[in-house]
Amino acid sequence: MLKPAGLSICFVSAMLTSNGQDIAELERRNGFKDIKLGMHIDSLNAEIKLRKEIVEQDQYPAKILSVTSPGLLSIGEVSVNKIEVRTYKDRIYQIEVLTEKDARLMKALESVYGKSAYDMKNQTYFWRGNTLILKFRSYSRNQLELLFTSYLILDEMKADKEKKVEEIADDF
């Protein structure tokens, strides 16, 4: 027979499993279709066009690239309107997918990744893994946005900045 403490642990575990997110699946997929977070942009089998060079968070040099490929034109029956990736040192750290509005997308996402969390301030649903986050929101009247972001590359950006500061400090 389970003791009260053991019973409550089992109950909490069951609640997290049934209502929680499937982080393992989010981590395993690590991006959208063939576009994986952290991959080198040259290894992507698609047409890539430079949209613009930017400075992310006013500190990190990055590029915004448009991606097109026949395999990326739809998610099931839902049309994909635009795909852009952001790169740092030619490695993908963010994937933005704009689709037509279709309620089936949310149902499909929750069937794959589990129940989402909701950020009321930004009106965004999200699934958070250890190395990435997937955000889902209404982008415009007729479009939805899926935004995949890699924590690993963002951490790399911060580490590179700290190295540069240390190099300057060592030069005194």
N, C-alpha and C positions, 0 to 999 in steps of 0.2 A: 504494500500500500504506500502511495506517495505521501510524503509529509507536506504540510501547507507551503513551505518554501519551494519544494520540488514541483508542486502543482502549479504554483504561480509562474515558475520558470517555463514549464511546459506550455502554459497558456500564453505567455508573452511570446515565446518562440513561434507558436502556431499563428498568432496574430500577425507577427512580422512576416512570416512566410506567405500567408494568404493575402495580406494587404500590401505587402512590401514590393519593392522593385526587384527585378531580376538583374542585379548588377553584373553577374557573371556573363549574361548574354550581351549586355551593353558593352562590356569590356572585350568580349570575344569578337564582336563585329567591328568595333573600333572605327566607326565611320559610316559612310553612306555608299552602299554597293561596292564598287572596286576602288573607291577613293578612301584611303585609310589615313587616319591621323598619324603624323610622324613620318610618313613615307616621303621619299625624295620626289619632287615634282616631275623630274625626268622619267621616273619609272611608271608614271600614269599613262595608260594607253587611251588617250583621248586628245582632241584638239584643244590646245591651251593658248589663250591670248592674254597678254599683259594688259590689265585695265589701268593700273596706276601703281606707282611706288608711294608708300606711306611711311609715316613714323608712328608706330603703334604706341599708345599711351604717352605720346610726346617723348619717347625714349628709344624705341627699338625699331631699326629699319626693317620694313616688311614690304611684301608685294601682294596686291590683289589681282588674282587671275581668273578669267572666265574659262569654264570648262564645258565642252560639248562632246557628246558621243551618242551614237544611236542607242546604246544600252542604258543611257541615263535620261531618256526622254519621258519616262513615265515610272510611276510606282503603281503597279497593277494597272487599273483603268484610270488612275489619276494622272493628269498631265503635269510634267515638271516644266515650269516656265523659265527658270534660270538657276545655274549652279555657279557659285564663286568660291574660290578657296583663298585663304591667306597663308602666306609662307614666311618663314624666318629661316635664313640661311638655306633657302630652297627646300625646306621641309614643311609639310602642311601642318598647321596648328589650328586651323578653323575651316569648317565646311558650311557654307550657307546654301540651302536648297529652298527655292520658292516654288510652290505648287499652286494649282487652282484650289479653291476652297472646296473641301469635301469632308463631311463628318466621319467618313469611313477611315480616314487617316488616323484620327485619334484612337479609334477602336482597334485598328491594326497595331499601333504603337503600344497600347496597353496589353494587347494579346502577346506581344513579343517581350516587352520589358517590364510588364507588371503595372500596377497602379502608379500614376505619376504623383508628384508633389506639385503644389500650386503656389506661385509667388504672386500674392494679391497686388502688391505695389506695382509690379511690372506686367501684370496680367499675362503671366507665362506659366505653362506647365513644364516640368522638367524631371529628368531622370539623372541622378548623379552617381557616377562610379568613382573608383579610386584614382583613375588616370584621365577621365574625361567627363564631360557633362553634355547632355542633349537637351536643348530647349525647344519648345514648340509653342507657337503663338500665332495670333492673327496678325498678318503683316499689313494688309490693306483690305478694302471692301471685298475683293475677289481673290485674295491670295493668303496662303498660310506659309509660315517660315519654320524650317527645321534648322537648328544651329548646333553643330557639333564643335566642341572646343576641347583641345588637349591641355591638361594641366602640366604634363611633362615638358612640352615645348615652352609653355609660359614660365615654368620654373627654370628652364635652360636660359631663357632671356634674362631673367633676374640674376642668375649666376654669372652670365657673361658680363653684365653691367658691374657686378661686384668685383669681378676680376680686373676690369678696366680701372675701377677706383683704386684697387690695391696696387696696380701697376703705376698709377700716378703717384700714390703715396710712397712707393718704393723708390721713385725717381728723385725724391727730395734729398 
